[in-house]
Amino acid sequence: MVAVITEPVLTIRAMKRGDLDRVSEIETASYPYPWSRGIFADCLRVGYHCQVLLSDDQICGYGIVSMALDEAHLLNLCIAPEYRRQGLAALLLDHLLREVTIKAMDRLFLEVRPSNKGALALYRQRGFRVIGRRPGYYPAPDGREDATIMVLHLDAAGS
């Protein structure tokens, strides 16, 4: 008998209201100060670009981008803990970069915790550069943590 190893089928699609329980579950498993289910519902309601990443039909990650005029803002990008270190965050980020480019956005901004070394490395790898800091932006066990503000100029990114 020969064992057949198959790769998971990965798909990205628009987030739906029916996805909110799983998205909230991933968020809660990922962060000590997670977004509430209501925040995700509000993102859908106001028309943000909300996407889910599926591995064999199981939601394993999500990304949320707001867009206004010619600027986009990556509000949340998260992969479920059990799916990390497989390149899925990069896959989802690349998809979101293509989407904002199609929508004729010039720049994509984001905030990230300086302590999130993996995310910082991914964003730098994709051409984001640090442009500032927001003091006390994130809740933290010892008070507040600053945010590192990053930007990617999409016309220069070749996305």
Biotite code that builds the C-alpha atoms (Angstrom):
import biotite.structure as struc

atoms = struc.array([
    struc.Atom([0.000, 0.000, 0.000], chain_id="A", res_id=1, res_name="MET", atom_name="CA", element="C"),
    struc.Atom([1.244, 3.493, -0.883], chain_id="A", res_id=2, res_name="VAL", atom_name="CA", element="C"),
    struc.Atom([0.437, 6.444, 1.350], chain_id="A", res_id=3, res_name="ALA", atom_name="CA", element="C"),
    struc.Atom([-0.803, 9.472, -0.498], chain_id="A", res_id=4, res_name="VAL", atom_name="CA", element="C"),
    struc.Atom([-0.039, 12.801, 1.097], chain_id="A", res_id=5, res_name="ILE", atom_name="CA", element="C"),
    struc.Atom([-2.265, 15.596, -0.105], chain_id="A", res_id=6, res_name="THR", atom_name="CA", element="C"),
    struc.Atom([-1.882, 19.305, 0.441], chain_id="A", res_id=7, res_name="GLU", atom_name="CA", element="C"),
    struc.Atom([-4.830, 21.117, 2.002], chain_id="A", res_id=8, res_name="PRO", atom_name="CA", element="C"),
    struc.Atom([-7.071, 23.061, -0.362], chain_id="A", res_id=9, res_name="VAL", atom_name="CA", element="C"),
    struc.Atom([-6.658, 26.735, 0.494], chain_id="A", res_id=10, res_name="LEU", atom_name="CA", element="C"),
    struc.Atom([-9.301, 29.289, -0.474], chain_id="A", res_id=11, res_name="THR", atom_name="CA", element="C"),
    struc.Atom([-9.968, 32.905, 0.383], chain_id="A", res_id=12, res_name="ILE", atom_name="CA", element="C"),
    struc.Atom([-13.449, 34.364, 0.276], chain_id="A", res_id=13, res_name="ARG", atom_name="CA", element="C"),
    struc.Atom([-15.518, 37.205, 1.681], chain_id="A", res_id=14, res_name="ALA", atom_name="CA", element="C"),
    struc.Atom([-16.377, 36.882, 5.368], chain_id="A", res_id=15, res_name="MET", atom_name="CA", element="C"),
    struc.Atom([-20.058, 36.236, 6.125], chain_id="A", res_id=16, res_name="LYS", atom_name="CA", element="C"),
    struc.Atom([-22.124, 36.713, 9.270], chain_id="A", res_id=17, res_name="ARG", atom_name="CA", element="C"),
    struc.Atom([-22.153, 32.953, 9.692], chain_id="A", res_id=18, res_name="GLY", atom_name="CA", element="C"),
    struc.Atom([-18.350, 33.029, 10.027], chain_id="A", res_id=19, res_name="ASP", atom_name="CA", element="C"),
    struc.Atom([-18.330, 35.302, 13.073], chain_id="A", res_id=20, res_name="LEU", atom_name="CA", element="C"),
    struc.Atom([-18.348, 32.551, 15.716], chain_id="A", res_id=21, res_name="ASP", atom_name="CA", element="C"),
    struc.Atom([-15.258, 30.884, 14.223], chain_id="A", res_id=22, res_name="ARG", atom_name="CA", element="C"),
    struc.Atom([-13.515, 34.219, 13.588], chain_id="A", res_id=23, res_name="VAL", atom_name="CA", element="C"),
    struc.Atom([-14.161, 35.237, 17.210], chain_id="A", res_id=24, res_name="SER", atom_name="CA", element="C"),
    struc.Atom([-12.865, 31.871, 18.395], chain_id="A", res_id=25, res_name="GLU", atom_name="CA", element="C"),
    struc.Atom([-9.599, 32.381, 16.485], chain_id="A", res_id=26, res_name="ILE", atom_name="CA", element="C"),
    struc.Atom([-9.282, 35.953, 17.761], chain_id="A", res_id=27, res_name="GLU", atom_name="CA", element="C"),
    struc.Atom([-9.800, 34.873, 21.376], chain_id="A", res_id=28, res_name="THR", atom_name="CA", element="C"),
    struc.Atom([-7.253, 32.062, 21.028], chain_id="A", res_id=29, res_name="ALA", atom_name="CA", element="C"),
    struc.Atom([-4.733, 34.471, 19.512], chain_id="A", res_id=30, res_name="SER", atom_name="CA", element="C"),
    struc.Atom([-4.767, 37.593, 21.651], chain_id="A", res_id=31, res_name="TYR", atom_name="CA", element="C"),
    struc.Atom([-4.939, 38.401, 25.368], chain_id="A", res_id=32, res_name="PRO", atom_name="CA", element="C"),
    struc.Atom([-7.099, 41.448, 24.474], chain_id="A", res_id=33, res_name="TYR", atom_name="CA", element="C"),
    struc.Atom([-9.219, 40.206, 21.551], chain_id="A", res_id=34, res_name="PRO", atom_name="CA", element="C"),
    struc.Atom([-11.714, 42.075, 19.441], chain_id="A", res_id=35, res_name="TRP", atom_name="CA", element="C"),
    struc.Atom([-15.297, 41.227, 20.388], chain_id="A", res_id=36, res_name="SER", atom_name="CA", element="C"),
    struc.Atom([-17.675, 39.404, 18.060], chain_id="A", res_id=37, res_name="ARG", atom_name="CA", element="C"),
    struc.Atom([-19.552, 42.719, 17.837], chain_id="A", res_id=38, res_name="GLY", atom_name="CA", element="C"),
    struc.Atom([-16.511, 44.502, 16.413], chain_id="A", res_id=39, res_name="ILE", atom_name="CA", element="C"),
    struc.Atom([-16.288, 41.925, 13.631], chain_id="A", res_id=40, res_name="PHE", atom_name="CA", element="C"),
    struc.Atom([-20.034, 42.279, 12.997], chain_id="A", res_id=41, res_name="ALA", atom_name="CA", element="C"),
    struc.Atom([-19.591, 46.066, 12.789], chain_id="A", res_id=42, res_name="ASP", atom_name="CA", element="C"),
    struc.Atom([-16.763, 45.640, 10.268], chain_id="A", res_id=43, res_name="CYS", atom_name="CA", element="C"),
    struc.Atom([-19.103, 43.619, 8.051], chain_id="A", res_id=44, res_name="LEU", atom_name="CA", element="C"),
    struc.Atom([-21.980, 46.047, 8.581], chain_id="A", res_id=45, res_name="ARG", atom_name="CA", element="C"),
    struc.Atom([-19.992, 49.130, 7.537], chain_id="A", res_id=46, res_name="VAL", atom_name="CA", element="C"),
    struc.Atom([-18.590, 47.378, 4.467], chain_id="A", res_id=47, res_name="GLY", atom_name="CA", element="C"),
    struc.Atom([-14.951, 46.869, 5.333], chain_id="A", res_id=48, res_name="TYR", atom_name="CA", element="C"),
    struc.Atom([-13.091, 44.405, 3.140], chain_id="A", res_id=49, res_name="HIS", atom_name="CA", element="C"),
    struc.Atom([-13.367, 41.298, 5.350], chain_id="A", res_id=50, res_name="CYS", atom_name="CA", element="C"),
    struc.Atom([-11.853, 38.056, 4.082], chain_id="A", res_id=51, res_name="GLN", atom_name="CA", element="C"),
    struc.Atom([-11.488, 34.567, 5.521], chain_id="A", res_id=52, res_name="VAL", atom_name="CA", element="C"),
    struc.Atom([-8.841, 31.998, 4.671], chain_id="A", res_id=53, res_name="LEU", atom_name="CA", element="C"),
    struc.Atom([-10.000, 28.401, 4.589], chain_id="A", res_id=54, res_name="LEU", atom_name="CA", element="C"),
    struc.Atom([-7.965, 25.221, 4.727], chain_id="A", res_id=55, res_name="SER", atom_name="CA", element="C"),
    struc.Atom([-10.064, 22.316, 3.482], chain_id="A", res_id=56, res_name="ASP", atom_name="CA", element="C"),
    struc.Atom([-13.248, 24.344, 4.149], chain_id="A", res_id=57, res_name="ASP", atom_name="CA", element="C"),
    struc.Atom([-12.226, 25.178, 7.750], chain_id="A", res_id=58, res_name="GLN", atom_name="CA", element="C"),
    struc.Atom([-11.702, 28.874, 8.541], chain_id="A", res_id=59, res_name="ILE", atom_name="CA", element="C"),
    struc.Atom([-8.110, 29.191, 9.680], chain_id="A", res_id=60, res_name="CYS", atom_name="CA", element="C"),
    struc.Atom([-7.545, 32.925, 9.359], chain_id="A", res_id=61, res_name="GLY", atom_name="CA", element="C"),
    struc.Atom([-8.979, 36.288, 8.441], chain_id="A", res_id=62, res_name="TYR", atom_name="CA", element="C"),
    struc.Atom([-8.037, 39.769, 7.360], chain_id="A", res_id=63, res_name="GLY", atom_name="CA", element="C"),
    struc.Atom([-9.893, 43.057, 7.571], chain_id="A", res_id=64, res_name="ILE", atom_name="CA", element="C"),
    struc.Atom([-9.055, 46.192, 5.596], chain_id="A", res_id=65, res_name="VAL", atom_name="CA", element="C"),
    struc.Atom([-10.786, 49.561, 5.552], chain_id="A", res_id=66, res_name="SER", atom_name="CA", element="C"),
    struc.Atom([-10.494, 51.680, 2.430], chain_id="A", res_id=67, res_name="MET", atom_name="CA", element="C"),
    struc.Atom([-11.206, 55.369, 1.941], chain_id="A", res_id=68, res_name="ALA", atom_name="CA", element="C"),
    struc.Atom([-10.237, 57.594, -0.950], chain_id="A", res_id=69, res_name="LEU", atom_name="CA", element="C"),
    struc.Atom([-6.792, 56.295, -1.960], chain_id="A", res_id=70, res_name="ASP", atom_name="CA", element="C"),
    struc.Atom([-5.689, 54.862, 1.395], chain_id="A", res_id=71, res_name="GLU", atom_name="CA", element="C"),
    struc.Atom([-6.244, 51.471, 2.960], chain_id="A", res_id=72, res_name="ALA", atom_name="CA", element="C"),
    struc.Atom([-5.706, 50.406, 6.558], chain_id="A", res_id=73, res_name="HIS", atom_name="CA", element="C"),
    struc.Atom([-5.035, 46.811, 7.562], chain_id="A", res_id=74, res_name="LEU", atom_name="CA", element="C"),
    struc.Atom([-7.064, 46.534, 10.749], chain_id="A", res_id=75, res_name="LEU", atom_name="CA", element="C"),
    struc.Atom([-6.615, 42.866, 11.567], chain_id="A", res_id=76, res_name="ASN", atom_name="CA", element="C"),
    struc.Atom([-4.735, 39.902, 10.128], chain_id="A", res_id=77, res_name="LEU", atom_name="CA", element="C"),
    struc.Atom([-4.782, 36.680, 12.101], chain_id="A", res_id=78, res_name="CYS", atom_name="CA", element="C"),
    struc.Atom([-4.105, 32.981, 11.608], chain_id="A", res_id=79, res_name="ILE", atom_name="CA", element="C"),
    struc.Atom([-5.419, 30.390, 14.076], chain_id="A", res_id=80, res_name="ALA", atom_name="CA", element="C"),
    struc.Atom([-2.638, 29.145, 16.379], chain_id="A", res_id=81, res_name="PRO", atom_name="CA", element="C"),
    struc.Atom([-2.800, 25.577, 15.062], chain_id="A", res_id=82, res_name="GLU", atom_name="CA", element="C"),
    struc.Atom([-2.245, 26.787, 11.466], chain_id="A", res_id=83, res_name="TYR", atom_name="CA", element="C"),
    struc.Atom([0.714, 29.099, 12.082], chain_id="A", res_id=84, res_name="ARG", atom_name="CA", element="C"),
    struc.Atom([4.222, 28.720, 10.660], chain_id="A", res_id=85, res_name="ARG", atom_name="CA", element="C"),
    struc.Atom([2.904, 27.393, 7.344], chain_id="A", res_id=86, res_name="GLN", atom_name="CA", element="C"),
    struc.Atom([3.080, 30.603, 5.301], chain_id="A", res_id=87, res_name="GLY", atom_name="CA", element="C"),
    struc.Atom([-0.651, 31.262, 5.593], chain_id="A", res_id=88, res_name="LEU", atom_name="CA", element="C"),
    struc.Atom([-0.303, 34.811, 6.961], chain_id="A", res_id=89, res_name="ALA", atom_name="CA", element="C"),
    struc.Atom([1.882, 35.678, 3.967], chain_id="A", res_id=90, res_name="ALA", atom_name="CA", element="C"),
    struc.Atom([-0.644, 34.089, 1.603], chain_id="A", res_id=91, res_name="LEU", atom_name="CA", element="C"),
    struc.Atom([-3.510, 36.075, 3.112], chain_id="A", res_id=92, res_name="LEU", atom_name="CA", element="C"),
    struc.Atom([-1.515, 39.311, 3.227], chain_id="A", res_id=93, res_name="LEU", atom_name="CA", element="C"),
    struc.Atom([-0.523, 38.916, -0.436], chain_id="A", res_id=94, res_name="ASP", atom_name="CA", element="C"),
    struc.Atom([-4.193, 38.403, -1.327], chain_id="A", res_id=95, res_name="HIS", atom_name="CA", element="C"),
    struc.Atom([-5.176, 41.554, 0.567], chain_id="A", res_id=96, res_name="LEU", atom_name="CA", element="C"),
    struc.Atom([-2.370, 43.510, -1.131], chain_id="A", res_id=97, res_name="LEU", atom_name="CA", element="C"),
    struc.Atom([-3.718, 42.451, -4.543], chain_id="A", res_id=98, res_name="ARG", atom_name="CA", element="C"),
    struc.Atom([-7.250, 43.430, -3.505], chain_id="A", res_id=99, res_name="GLU", atom_name="CA", element="C"),
    struc.Atom([-6.308, 46.933, -2.343], chain_id="A", res_id=100, res_name="VAL", atom_name="CA", element="C"),
    struc.Atom([-4.231, 47.425, -5.473], chain_id="A", res_id=101, res_name="THR", atom_name="CA", element="C"),
    struc.Atom([-7.224, 46.445, -7.635], chain_id="A", res_id=102, res_name="ILE", atom_name="CA", element="C"),
    struc.Atom([-9.285, 49.021, -5.705], chain_id="A", res_id=103, res_name="LYS", atom_name="CA", element="C"),
    struc.Atom([-6.685, 51.660, -6.716], chain_id="A", res_id=104, res_name="ALA", atom_name="CA", element="C"),
    struc.Atom([-5.380, 52.316, -3.218], chain_id="A", res_id=105, res_name="MET", atom_name="CA", element="C"),
    struc.Atom([-2.042, 54.150, -3.129], chain_id="A", res_id=106, res_name="ASP", atom_name="CA", element="C"),
    struc.Atom([-0.972, 53.188, 0.384], chain_id="A", res_id=107, res_name="ARG", atom_name="CA", element="C"),
    struc.Atom([-1.697, 50.537, 2.977], chain_id="A", res_id=108, res_name="LEU", atom_name="CA", element="C"),
    struc.Atom([-1.155, 51.468, 6.624], chain_id="A", res_id=109, res_name="PHE", atom_name="CA", element="C"),
    struc.Atom([-1.116, 49.238, 9.687], chain_id="A", res_id=110, res_name="LEU", atom_name="CA", element="C"),
    struc.Atom([-0.276, 49.210, 13.367], chain_id="A", res_id=111, res_name="GLU", atom_name="CA", element="C"),
    struc.Atom([1.556, 46.302, 14.943], chain_id="A", res_id=112, res_name="VAL", atom_name="CA", element="C"),
    struc.Atom([2.835, 45.552, 18.417], chain_id="A", res_id=113, res_name="ARG", atom_name="CA", element="C"),
    struc.Atom([6.629, 45.925, 18.580], chain_id="A", res_id=114, res_name="PRO", atom_name="CA", element="C"),
    struc.Atom([6.602, 42.661, 20.552], chain_id="A", res_id=115, res_name="SER", atom_name="CA", element="C"),
    struc.Atom([5.040, 40.803, 17.579], chain_id="A", res_id=116, res_name="ASN", atom_name="CA", element="C"),
    struc.Atom([8.345, 39.913, 15.918], chain_id="A", res_id=117, res_name="LYS", atom_name="CA", element="C"),
    struc.Atom([6.797, 37.473, 13.437], chain_id="A", res_id=118, res_name="GLY", atom_name="CA", element="C"),
    struc.Atom([4.334, 40.040, 12.101], chain_id="A", res_id=119, res_name="ALA", atom_name="CA", element="C"),
    struc.Atom([7.028, 42.729, 11.906], chain_id="A", res_id=120, res_name="LEU", atom_name="CA", element="C"),
    struc.Atom([9.245, 40.394, 9.897], chain_id="A", res_id=121, res_name="ALA", atom_name="CA", element="C"),
    struc.Atom([6.407, 39.517, 7.509], chain_id="A", res_id=122, res_name="LEU", atom_name="CA", element="C"),
    struc.Atom([5.481, 43.149, 6.939], chain_id="A", res_id=123, res_name="TYR", atom_name="CA", element="C"),
    struc.Atom([9.096, 44.173, 6.371], chain_id="A", res_id=124, res_name="ARG", atom_name="CA", element="C"),
    struc.Atom([9.507, 41.262, 3.964], chain_id="A", res_id=125, res_name="GLN", atom_name="CA", element="C"),
    struc.Atom([6.560, 42.602, 1.962], chain_id="A", res_id=126, res_name="ARG", atom_name="CA", element="C"),
    struc.Atom([8.070, 46.087, 1.760], chain_id="A", res_id=127, res_name="GLY", atom_name="CA", element="C"),
    struc.Atom([6.316, 47.896, 4.609], chain_id="A", res_id=128, res_name="PHE", atom_name="CA", element="C"),
    struc.Atom([8.423, 50.509, 6.351], chain_id="A", res_id=129, res_name="ARG", atom_name="CA", element="C"),
    struc.Atom([8.136, 52.014, 9.809], chain_id="A", res_id=130, res_name="VAL", atom_name="CA", element="C"),
    struc.Atom([6.858, 55.592, 9.770], chain_id="A", res_id=131, res_name="ILE", atom_name="CA", element="C"),
    struc.Atom([6.034, 56.204, 13.409], chain_id="A", res_id=132, res_name="GLY", atom_name="CA", element="C"),
    struc.Atom([4.784, 55.092, 16.775], chain_id="A", res_id=133, res_name="ARG", atom_name="CA", element="C"),
    struc.Atom([1.465, 55.422, 18.622], chain_id="A", res_id=134, res_name="ARG", atom_name="CA", element="C"),
    struc.Atom([2.176, 55.588, 22.352], chain_id="A", res_id=135, res_name="PRO", atom_name="CA", element="C"),
    struc.Atom([-0.006, 53.400, 24.554], chain_id="A", res_id=136, res_name="GLY", atom_name="CA", element="C"),
    struc.Atom([-2.058, 52.079, 21.635], chain_id="A", res_id=137, res_name="TYR", atom_name="CA", element="C"),
    struc.Atom([-2.496, 48.477, 22.780], chain_id="A", res_id=138, res_name="TYR", atom_name="CA", element="C"),
    struc.Atom([-3.618, 47.140, 26.166], chain_id="A", res_id=139, res_name="PRO", atom_name="CA", element="C"),
    struc.Atom([-0.870, 45.120, 27.844], chain_id="A", res_id=140, res_name="ALA", atom_name="CA", element="C"),
    struc.Atom([-0.487, 43.237, 31.138], chain_id="A", res_id=141, res_name="PRO", atom_name="CA", element="C"),
    struc.Atom([1.643, 46.032, 32.588], chain_id="A", res_id=142, res_name="ASP", atom_name="CA", element="C"),
    struc.Atom([-0.462, 48.906, 31.248], chain_id="A", res_id=143, res_name="GLY", atom_name="CA", element="C"),
    struc.Atom([-0.182, 49.827, 27.581], chain_id="A", res_id=144, res_name="ARG", atom_name="CA", element="C"),
    struc.Atom([2.094, 48.931, 24.670], chain_id="A", res_id=145, res_name="GLU", atom_name="CA", element="C"),
    struc.Atom([3.004, 51.316, 21.875], chain_id="A", res_id=146, res_name="ASP", atom_name="CA", element="C"),
    struc.Atom([2.109, 50.525, 18.279], chain_id="A", res_id=147, res_name="ALA", atom_name="CA", element="C"),
    struc.Atom([4.590, 50.598, 15.444], chain_id="A", res_id=148, res_name="THR", atom_name="CA", element="C"),
    struc.Atom([2.986, 52.328, 12.457], chain_id="A", res_id=149, res_name="ILE", atom_name="CA", element="C"),
    struc.Atom([3.972, 50.971, 9.058], chain_id="A", res_id=150, res_name="MET", atom_name="CA", element="C"),
    struc.Atom([3.098, 51.861, 5.495], chain_id="A", res_id=151, res_name="VAL", atom_name="CA", element="C"),
    struc.Atom([3.453, 50.248, 2.092], chain_id="A", res_id=152, res_name="LEU", atom_name="CA", element="C"),
    struc.Atom([3.295, 52.495, -0.959], chain_id="A", res_id=153, res_name="HIS", atom_name="CA", element="C"),
    struc.Atom([1.484, 50.210, -3.373], chain_id="A", res_id=154, res_name="LEU", atom_name="CA", element="C"),
    struc.Atom([2.627, 51.903, -6.553], chain_id="A", res_id=155, res_name="ASP", atom_name="CA", element="C"),
    struc.Atom([6.219, 51.177, -5.468], chain_id="A", res_id=156, res_name="ALA", atom_name="CA", element="C"),
    struc.Atom([5.479, 47.665, -4.230], chain_id="A", res_id=157, res_name="ALA", atom_name="CA", element="C"),
    struc.Atom([4.907, 46.147, -7.645], chain_id="A", res_id=158, res_name="GLY", atom_name="CA", element="C"),
    struc.Atom([1.857, 44.384, -6.182], chain_id="A", res_id=159, res_name="SER", atom_name="CA", element="C"),
])
